[in-house]
């Protein structure tokens, strides 16, 4: 019998393999606006602290310290004069008597208020790096990054603009970030986030490496606090000036993980070892919710608001 050359019936043909979807490049969690708290000093000589006008990421499900999520809400100027003096109408204006706070739902922060315009997926803000915190304080960590809604630079902080700095005058900061972002001999370079986003370091690149995007970005370490006090749900919208809180997520320009923190790399933790952190996170980021739970995984990703 001659072999048949008739086509195989379609139902018998093997299905074509579909290419796997690209990995997600964002991870959403609450981005909280410090509408109260300490006003940022800029007279010179004051150590870095966490102040009004900054935005903080939190891995829990609900806001803390009474701070609103960054959703572009309008606030009345009356009663919010201090915050208005920081934001002005950068993030929107109402009827002449109100002003907006950052709108970060589904958006990542890129550096440079004056050099960029908001897009559907990004919002320009000033990325700061802590250079001179007070001795013995829990926070801010030297080398930690924070988005700030003002166009001035608070004391103790530097703008993440790629500036070269002399090692001799900035030894504590150099000991944390080294030459990860550039430099040689007696100089080192700050992270350059002008027009760029902060991506989590991981399989896609080490701290300091570039990401093509879009948007283009720079790799940093994303850390989550696993040992600090449980944050209260209520408050005046201000955060502790020199203390971190459980479940807080920060961008960090160093490579080594400081005590009390863990890499936001999706690791599983035992509930028995971290019961309070589990109470805040649940198993939203993974784990079985019975004996273990997952940390957020920001490797190769940007933070966006919910």
ABEGO torsion letter per residue (X at the ends): XBBBABBBBAAABBBBBBBBBBBBABBBBBBBBBABEBBBBAAEGBBBBBBBGBBBBBABABBBGGBBBBAGBBBBABGAAAAAAAAEAAAEBBAGABBBBBBABGBBBBBGAAABBBBAABBBBBBBBBABBBBGBAOBBBGBBBBBABABBBBGBBBBAGBBBBAAAAAAAAAAAEAAAEEBEABBBBBBABGBBBBBBEAAEBBGBBBAOOBBBBBBBBBBBAABBBBBABEAGBBBAABBBBGBBBBBABABBBBGBBBBAGBBBBAAABAAAAAAAEAAAEEAGAABBBBBBABGBBBBBX
